[in-house]
Amino acid sequence: MIPVNCSTLDVQATSVEQDNFEIYPNPFSTSVTINIENISQLNVYELNIYNILGNEIAMNRLSDKKTIVETDNFPNGIYYYKIKTNI
């Protein structure tokens, strides 16, 4: 049940095909690996990582098929990511 003063939200789909990327491990501890699956889609991408408060804590350019981002200096917590294309 939704309380009287609350409304629902709708999340729109993104234009990036998620099948093009593989991000692991989840959860991560010391590093996270990003693979671009379809090499014909290899472009310059940007990976932004945000903490639970929405603050950007890391930005990496993804211009290779495989990129490893060191995360051992991240505090424990929940993180969100966004991949931008055509930057």
PyMOL commands that place a pseudoatom at each C-alpha (Angstrom):
pseudoatom trace, name=CA, resn=MET, resi=1, chain=A, elem=C, hetatm=0, pos=[0.000, 0.000, 0.000]
pseudoatom trace, name=CA, resn=ILE, resi=2, chain=A, elem=C, hetatm=0, pos=[1.163, 3.506, -0.818]
pseudoatom trace, name=CA, resn=PRO, resi=3, chain=A, elem=C, hetatm=0, pos=[0.548, 6.123, 1.902]
pseudoatom trace, name=CA, resn=VAL, resi=4, chain=A, elem=C, hetatm=0, pos=[-1.849, 8.923, 0.962]
pseudoatom trace, name=CA, resn=ASN, resi=5, chain=A, elem=C, hetatm=0, pos=[0.842, 11.629, 0.587]
pseudoatom trace, name=CA, resn=CYS, resi=6, chain=A, elem=C, hetatm=0, pos=[3.180, 9.541, -1.625]
pseudoatom trace, name=CA, resn=SER, resi=7, chain=A, elem=C, hetatm=0, pos=[3.135, 9.074, -5.364]
pseudoatom trace, name=CA, resn=THR, resi=8, chain=A, elem=C, hetatm=0, pos=[4.825, 6.506, -7.583]
pseudoatom trace, name=CA, resn=LEU, resi=9, chain=A, elem=C, hetatm=0, pos=[7.785, 7.196, -9.853]
pseudoatom trace, name=CA, resn=ASP, resi=10, chain=A, elem=C, hetatm=0, pos=[8.496, 5.837, -13.313]
pseudoatom trace, name=CA, resn=VAL, resi=11, chain=A, elem=C, hetatm=0, pos=[12.057, 5.067, -14.425]
pseudoatom trace, name=CA, resn=GLN, resi=12, chain=A, elem=C, hetatm=0, pos=[12.750, 5.526, -18.123]
pseudoatom trace, name=CA, resn=ALA, resi=13, chain=A, elem=C, hetatm=0, pos=[14.940, 3.093, -20.069]
pseudoatom trace, name=CA, resn=THR, resi=14, chain=A, elem=C, hetatm=0, pos=[18.398, 4.275, -21.071]
pseudoatom trace, name=CA, resn=SER, resi=15, chain=A, elem=C, hetatm=0, pos=[19.692, 4.389, -24.618]
pseudoatom trace, name=CA, resn=VAL, resi=16, chain=A, elem=C, hetatm=0, pos=[22.775, 2.266, -23.821]
pseudoatom trace, name=CA, resn=GLU, resi=17, chain=A, elem=C, hetatm=0, pos=[22.239, -1.401, -24.550]
pseudoatom trace, name=CA, resn=GLN, resi=18, chain=A, elem=C, hetatm=0, pos=[23.224, -3.161, -21.356]
pseudoatom trace, name=CA, resn=ASP, resi=19, chain=A, elem=C, hetatm=0, pos=[24.264, -6.265, -23.310]
pseudoatom trace, name=CA, resn=ASN, resi=20, chain=A, elem=C, hetatm=0, pos=[27.302, -4.342, -24.570]
pseudoatom trace, name=CA, resn=PHE, resi=21, chain=A, elem=C, hetatm=0, pos=[28.868, -4.108, -21.110]
pseudoatom trace, name=CA, resn=GLU, resi=22, chain=A, elem=C, hetatm=0, pos=[29.924, -6.568, -18.467]
pseudoatom trace, name=CA, resn=ILE, resi=23, chain=A, elem=C, hetatm=0, pos=[30.797, -5.144, -15.052]
pseudoatom trace, name=CA, resn=TYR, resi=24, chain=A, elem=C, hetatm=0, pos=[32.180, -7.452, -12.364]
pseudoatom trace, name=CA, resn=PRO, resi=25, chain=A, elem=C, hetatm=0, pos=[32.606, -8.477, -9.593]
pseudoatom trace, name=CA, resn=ASN, resi=26, chain=A, elem=C, hetatm=0, pos=[29.482, -7.355, -7.799]
pseudoatom trace, name=CA, resn=PRO, resi=27, chain=A, elem=C, hetatm=0, pos=[30.004, -6.557, -5.005]
pseudoatom trace, name=CA, resn=PHE, resi=28, chain=A, elem=C, hetatm=0, pos=[33.558, -5.326, -5.563]
pseudoatom trace, name=CA, resn=SER, resi=29, chain=A, elem=C, hetatm=0, pos=[36.288, -4.702, -3.011]
pseudoatom trace, name=CA, resn=THR, resi=30, chain=A, elem=C, hetatm=0, pos=[39.660, -3.669, -4.482]
pseudoatom trace, name=CA, resn=SER, resi=31, chain=A, elem=C, hetatm=0, pos=[38.774, -3.244, -8.161]
pseudoatom trace, name=CA, resn=VAL, resi=32, chain=A, elem=C, hetatm=0, pos=[35.968, -3.497, -10.680]
pseudoatom trace, name=CA, resn=THR, resi=33, chain=A, elem=C, hetatm=0, pos=[36.380, -4.677, -14.282]
pseudoatom trace, name=CA, resn=ILE, resi=34, chain=A, elem=C, hetatm=0, pos=[34.391, -3.274, -17.193]
pseudoatom trace, name=CA, resn=ASN, resi=35, chain=A, elem=C, hetatm=0, pos=[34.338, -5.258, -20.440]
pseudoatom trace, name=CA, resn=ILE, resi=36, chain=A, elem=C, hetatm=0, pos=[32.838, -3.883, -23.632]
pseudoatom trace, name=CA, resn=GLU, resi=37, chain=A, elem=C, hetatm=0, pos=[31.400, -7.056, -25.136]
pseudoatom trace, name=CA, resn=ASN, resi=38, chain=A, elem=C, hetatm=0, pos=[30.799, -5.989, -28.729]
pseudoatom trace, name=CA, resn=ILE, resi=39, chain=A, elem=C, hetatm=0, pos=[34.125, -4.717, -30.053]
pseudoatom trace, name=CA, resn=SER, resi=40, chain=A, elem=C, hetatm=0, pos=[32.341, -3.120, -33.042]
pseudoatom trace, name=CA, resn=GLN, resi=41, chain=A, elem=C, hetatm=0, pos=[30.642, -0.875, -30.467]
pseudoatom trace, name=CA, resn=LEU, resi=42, chain=A, elem=C, hetatm=0, pos=[34.017, 0.196, -29.076]
pseudoatom trace, name=CA, resn=ASN, resi=43, chain=A, elem=C, hetatm=0, pos=[33.906, 3.941, -28.866]
pseudoatom trace, name=CA, resn=VAL, resi=44, chain=A, elem=C, hetatm=0, pos=[34.976, 6.297, -26.203]
pseudoatom trace, name=CA, resn=TYR, resi=45, chain=A, elem=C, hetatm=0, pos=[32.724, 5.819, -23.192]
pseudoatom trace, name=CA, resn=GLU, resi=46, chain=A, elem=C, hetatm=0, pos=[32.804, 7.447, -19.800]
pseudoatom trace, name=CA, resn=LEU, resi=47, chain=A, elem=C, hetatm=0, pos=[32.099, 5.589, -16.564]
pseudoatom trace, name=CA, resn=ASN, resi=48, chain=A, elem=C, hetatm=0, pos=[30.898, 7.692, -13.634]
pseudoatom trace, name=CA, resn=ILE, resi=49, chain=A, elem=C, hetatm=0, pos=[30.607, 6.135, -10.171]
pseudoatom trace, name=CA, resn=TYR, resi=50, chain=A, elem=C, hetatm=0, pos=[28.415, 7.748, -7.513]
pseudoatom trace, name=CA, resn=ASN, resi=51, chain=A, elem=C, hetatm=0, pos=[27.990, 7.102, -3.800]
pseudoatom trace, name=CA, resn=ILE, resi=52, chain=A, elem=C, hetatm=0, pos=[24.610, 6.594, -2.136]
pseudoatom trace, name=CA, resn=LEU, resi=53, chain=A, elem=C, hetatm=0, pos=[24.248, 10.383, -1.691]
pseudoatom trace, name=CA, resn=GLY, resi=54, chain=A, elem=C, hetatm=0, pos=[24.646, 10.964, -5.432]
pseudoatom trace, name=CA, resn=ASN, resi=55, chain=A, elem=C, hetatm=0, pos=[28.137, 12.456, -5.191]
pseudoatom trace, name=CA, resn=GLU, resi=56, chain=A, elem=C, hetatm=0, pos=[30.434, 11.516, -8.074]
pseudoatom trace, name=CA, resn=ILE, resi=57, chain=A, elem=C, hetatm=0, pos=[33.454, 9.750, -6.601]
pseudoatom trace, name=CA, resn=ALA, resi=58, chain=A, elem=C, hetatm=0, pos=[35.161, 8.492, -9.771]
pseudoatom trace, name=CA, resn=MET, resi=59, chain=A, elem=C, hetatm=0, pos=[35.221, 9.094, -13.519]
pseudoatom trace, name=CA, resn=ASN, resi=60, chain=A, elem=C, hetatm=0, pos=[37.067, 6.896, -16.012]
pseudoatom trace, name=CA, resn=ARG, resi=61, chain=A, elem=C, hetatm=0, pos=[37.252, 6.940, -19.803]
pseudoatom trace, name=CA, resn=LEU, resi=62, chain=A, elem=C, hetatm=0, pos=[36.545, 3.544, -21.338]
pseudoatom trace, name=CA, resn=SER, resi=63, chain=A, elem=C, hetatm=0, pos=[38.354, 3.401, -24.663]
pseudoatom trace, name=CA, resn=ASP, resi=64, chain=A, elem=C, hetatm=0, pos=[39.599, -0.199, -24.489]
pseudoatom trace, name=CA, resn=LYS, resi=65, chain=A, elem=C, hetatm=0, pos=[37.745, -3.501, -24.554]
pseudoatom trace, name=CA, resn=LYS, resi=66, chain=A, elem=C, hetatm=0, pos=[38.720, -4.109, -20.894]
pseudoatom trace, name=CA, resn=THR, resi=67, chain=A, elem=C, hetatm=0, pos=[39.186, -1.481, -18.190]
pseudoatom trace, name=CA, resn=ILE, resi=68, chain=A, elem=C, hetatm=0, pos=[40.030, -2.140, -14.546]
pseudoatom trace, name=CA, resn=VAL, resi=69, chain=A, elem=C, hetatm=0, pos=[39.099, 0.574, -12.046]
pseudoatom trace, name=CA, resn=GLU, resi=70, chain=A, elem=C, hetatm=0, pos=[40.943, 0.442, -8.716]
pseudoatom trace, name=CA, resn=THR, resi=71, chain=A, elem=C, hetatm=0, pos=[38.431, 0.820, -5.868]
pseudoatom trace, name=CA, resn=ASP, resi=72, chain=A, elem=C, hetatm=0, pos=[40.502, -0.068, -2.809]
pseudoatom trace, name=CA, resn=ASN, resi=73, chain=A, elem=C, hetatm=0, pos=[40.326, 3.569, -1.626]
pseudoatom trace, name=CA, resn=PHE, resi=74, chain=A, elem=C, hetatm=0, pos=[36.482, 3.631, -1.758]
pseudoatom trace, name=CA, resn=PRO, resi=75, chain=A, elem=C, hetatm=0, pos=[34.800, 3.472, 1.639]
pseudoatom trace, name=CA, resn=ASN, resi=76, chain=A, elem=C, hetatm=0, pos=[32.439, 0.541, 2.207]
pseudoatom trace, name=CA, resn=GLY, resi=77, chain=A, elem=C, hetatm=0, pos=[28.992, 1.295, 0.872]
pseudoatom trace, name=CA, resn=ILE, resi=78, chain=A, elem=C, hetatm=0, pos=[26.574, 1.122, -2.038]
pseudoatom trace, name=CA, resn=TYR, resi=79, chain=A, elem=C, hetatm=0, pos=[27.590, 2.659, -5.349]
pseudoatom trace, name=CA, resn=TYR, resi=80, chain=A, elem=C, hetatm=0, pos=[25.785, 3.478, -8.574]
pseudoatom trace, name=CA, resn=TYR, resi=81, chain=A, elem=C, hetatm=0, pos=[27.279, 3.886, -12.020]
pseudoatom trace, name=CA, resn=LYS, resi=82, chain=A, elem=C, hetatm=0, pos=[26.416, 5.613, -15.265]
pseudoatom trace, name=CA, resn=ILE, resi=83, chain=A, elem=C, hetatm=0, pos=[28.004, 4.931, -18.649]
pseudoatom trace, name=CA, resn=LYS, resi=84, chain=A, elem=C, hetatm=0, pos=[27.917, 7.822, -21.104]
pseudoatom trace, name=CA, resn=THR, resi=85, chain=A, elem=C, hetatm=0, pos=[28.484, 7.379, -24.831]
pseudoatom trace, name=CA, resn=ASN, resi=86, chain=A, elem=C, hetatm=0, pos=[29.575, 9.737, -27.596]
pseudoatom trace, name=CA, resn=ILE, resi=87, chain=A, elem=C, hetatm=0, pos=[31.541, 12.001, -25.285]
for i in range(1, 87): cmd.bond("trace and resi %d" % i, "trace and resi %d" % (i + 1))
show_as sticks, trace
zoom trace
